[in-house]
Amino acid sequence: MQLLSEHDLRSVLAFIRTIYATRDLASYWSRVISTLPKLIPADVAAYNEVDTHQQLTDSRFEPRGSVGADSIRVFNRYAHEHPVISHIARTRDSRVLKISDFLSRVRFHRLGLYNEFFRGLGLEYQMAATIPARRRIIGIVLNRSGQDFNERERLMLSLISPHLSQAYCNAAAMTIITEELKATKRALEELGSAVIVLGRGGRVISMTASARKLLADYFDSPWGGDGPPDMVRQWRKSQRSALAQLEVPERLVVNKTGKRLVARMVPEGHQTLLLLSEEATVAGAQPLGPLSLTSREAEVLAWVARGRTNSEIGSILDISSRTIQKHLEHIFQKLGVESRTAAASRFWEVSHQMA
């Protein structure tokens, strides 16, 4: 059995880490075919998608331009002769395979596929790993001219192969999510939502009209291309660090008399979405003098009457849920009631009397 050296294993692990870092399909295939030949020497590397009719429907080559459009058309004309493609289409075999597994060099040279396609490119040998896909054969392909791929190289590609598949699925999912986020941003703009898009270093890329209006109300100077105020910049930096440690992100709250601005951060690759909203911090508690409540108790009762939970009220007033509960106990005692519903009814009763 062929064994890999410690250096081989380190190189394989480094390559695997590299491909898992890709975040979309375009960067995936580009990273794979540009990096894999450094691990397993090849003259031409390719990312190929072949449909069930054995036509090359999508392809990328490294070095770029090494295989032109005319050559691809020739390949499609003779693709039915390709022994690896025919075998995989028939069996869905997921092993790493070489053309030489099926044909001797003499028999390969007799094919129109060789004479019209491979020969013109100066290529004699090919090894491929496949990625499972419905109605398609997705292949990561290595080609070279000097000598056939050996069993050590096949083993290296075999170890990489399942990771190629998983990284592909990750990149495909991220591509879909990114497109959905782009559509969501367009929809938010149309709906008048307050959204800011920040690029690298916190530079403002775009913001909706609603976001611009809120910023003008809460900050002395407008946000420009240089980025947000220091307070927001530091908050964004701390939240990205927290996310990297899998910690739950926190909101940014900017208070103003009777209201506050709340910002939430949504990372999107090297960009950041800031979702802004405005909340009232005063719930119209002024008419509660006859109830002999403190101003804070009146404020808490006003929010209870509006159906807010203890945690929601605590978030609005920037105090703990336990403190809210203590206020409620005092409120119940002063009003002579035993439930939130009864206290809320008393609030609306007095409010209507004072209106």
Phi, psi and omega in degrees: 000134181290131179248149178260147178282168177299323178296318178301314182295319177298319180294319178298314180297320178297318178296317180299316178299323181296315185286331178289345179280351181286148186238002176202167185295322181298315180287333179298300184296325179296315180295318183296307187282344176272335184261325184301320179296344175283337178270314177239104187307134179207150178279322179222126174250150184214149167249116185236140169242125182240130181280178184294342176271009177062044174246134179288108185264335178210137182206146175224139184232148175228122006292149179298139179082000181289336177232115184271177182298321179297319179295323179295320177297321177295317179301315180299327181292329184246010185300331181296343178274350185289118186293325181289314179299315180299318180295314182292320178300327183274325189244343187059033179298128184259005180287160172286126187233153177239154175301324182290351173290340186244328185228142170289166180297324180295313180294322178298321181291344179277346184283146171298327178303317179290309188292327184266337183243292186297318183298318180296335179266357180073027183253137183242333188227150181213141174224140186219143168250141183246152178247124181302134178202147179285132175061011179218156169245114179259120185238136169259113196240135175245134180232146172203170187251326190293302181209160184293158177290136183267178185289331174298316179291325177296319180297319179299314180292327178294321177293326181282329191309309180297330178286327173301318180294313182293318179296324176298313180299319178299314181294321178297317179296318179294325177298316179297315180299318180298317179296321178295322178295322178297318179295322179296319179298320178296319180294320179298321178298316181294328181275355179081019180285156183266103183225138175237136177251120179252140177263201180302137178073008179085012179292134180287120177268315178200160174208148180282164181299321180296321178295318180299321180293317179296319181296320179296330182280330187254346182234144184295321182243145181292152176281134177242196181295339180285350175117181184281174176299163183303322181300317180288322180299314180294321178297315179299316181298316181293325181287322176295323177294320179295319179296323179297335178262013179062028177271153181289127181292152179250153177280157169259129182239127176242112185273148175214161184305117176079358182200173178206154175261131179242128179244136176238143185253134176234105179292143176218085183065233178273000178255165178224132173263131172253120179259118185254144174212158180242135181233146174282143176246358175239128186254029177068048184270004187300324186278021187257014179308315181299345182273356178060036178264152171291166181298323180290319178297320179296321179295316179298315181297323180298321178287323176300317180297338178265012172084012181280145177280168179301317181294323178294317180294319178300321179293319181294316184269357179061044174225167186283158177297325179297320178294322177300317180297321178297318177300319181295321178299319178293321180297313180300319181295315181292326182272349181069036180237169183235003182216162177296322181297316180294320179295319179297319178299320179295322178300310184290328178298311180292321180300319180290326179292326183272351183291000000 
